[in-house]
Amino acid sequence: MHMIAIYAPTEVSTDEAKDQFYSKLQEVVDGIPKRDLLLIAGDFNAHSGANRLGWETVLGNYGVGEMNDNGLRMLSFAATNSLIIGNSWFRHPKWHQRTWRAPNGKDTSVLDYVMVNNRFRSSLRDVRAMRGADCGSDHHLLRALVRLKLKRSTPKPVPTKRHDWRYLSDPIIKQQFQLALSNRFEVLTQSEDVDKEAENIAQTVQKCAKILCPVIRKRTQPWISDACLDIIDQRKRAKLVDQTQYRQLNGEVRQRLKAERETYWNNVATELEEAANRQEYRTLYATLRRLSGKVRPISNDIQKSDGTFVRTAAERLERWREFFHQLYNHESPTGPPASPPKIAFPLHPVPEHEPSIEEVKIAIRLMKTGKAAGSDEVTAEALKYGGDILAQRVHSLICLMWCSNQIPHTWKVATIVPSSRKATQRTVTTTKGSACYPLLEKSSCVFYSYDYKNCVSRLPEKSKPDFA
């Protein structure tokens, strides 16, 4: 809901002053979303008149007086912006319509108006002058009654198909996954371009894994199993063709839901007790937060650097880009450059040979599972259960990078997930970002880290760097 209070130039003012006023008012109105309720109230210094001819969508049946130049401008402005003159849509005695009394104390007129969007016309319940209010002014208080039926607007997000990568741990599915990778990689020759090769590996892993890993089904309650969801689907189909089978399946669904609910809560209680006994407070409080159901709502109403709120998705993305650009890019420090520290050359330098296949396998084995995938949509589970065929292909990619001194362009792109540190999320400065990098890039980082630590551990104690 947006409210604008105005004071328009008088009838005897110059045309330039009137044009300037309505131009400025139009700029303010243009910055307000069309779907929002807009209410404009104030002294328009205008006579709308009672003739509705040509103004049926703007002026009601209860206009007052004769239209003047300011009245024509006001009606034109209202018609352009799909507004209505609220005063003219409600029947009242003339002393409840007139808002201004002349200095002679006898002549009265209507100079103050309330406008509202035509879309919210039914929300405006009444507009009338309140003559009893002692304001010390020649204008009477104008009251507008507005009744809103508010409904929380939550845009439906596009559902993302999330695959259950845990299925790859099954020995049979794991064997099928490795066989599918082997068949695809046999017909896919290795590219000499690092970008193309990284893209081929990521797409091949996605296609093979998504065939074997089913999509995680949406559950209204966490204890509902896939078997129960299958019976619910059968019940839905039987409702249209066989009522006897429908009643039978309905009873089976109820029994299953009751049993699965009891089993679920018993397992949760056992999990809490075991976590408390092992003093695993992270697991304990994470489970308690999950059971409490308190989820912080995500608000898209964020402020710009000048304090105003964003209006469109493009402005929202631009504000986040501006914030993270300022966060991660700092100006170079002024003053004389600092002298570089003297670093002693190690007695046993780190070898610069190409990585071996065993080192790549160790790096993949050291990766943590259950982590979010990056832009390549390749998870650690897919790399771990891909077997030797996938490890060899990743090893070939790392060797290609090693020889060409290049890394894929997609590995330089991270998905930043903002998380607010405070209850209010309107100010982006209270937000920190978590970056999700491609898993193939993470595997190479794990390899380089492991290789470096392994080499440093073989150095004499005096030659080891302080940060190792």
Beta strands, then each sheet from edge to edge (+ up, - down):
strand 1: 2-7
strand 2: 38-43
strand 3: 83-85
strand 4: 100-101
strand 5: 108-109
strand 6: 112-117
strand 7: 124-130
strand 8: 141-146
strand 9: 415-420
strand 10: 431-436
sheet 1: 1+ 2+ 6- 3+
sheet 2: 4+ 5-
sheet 3: 7+ 8-
sheet 4: 9+ 10-
end
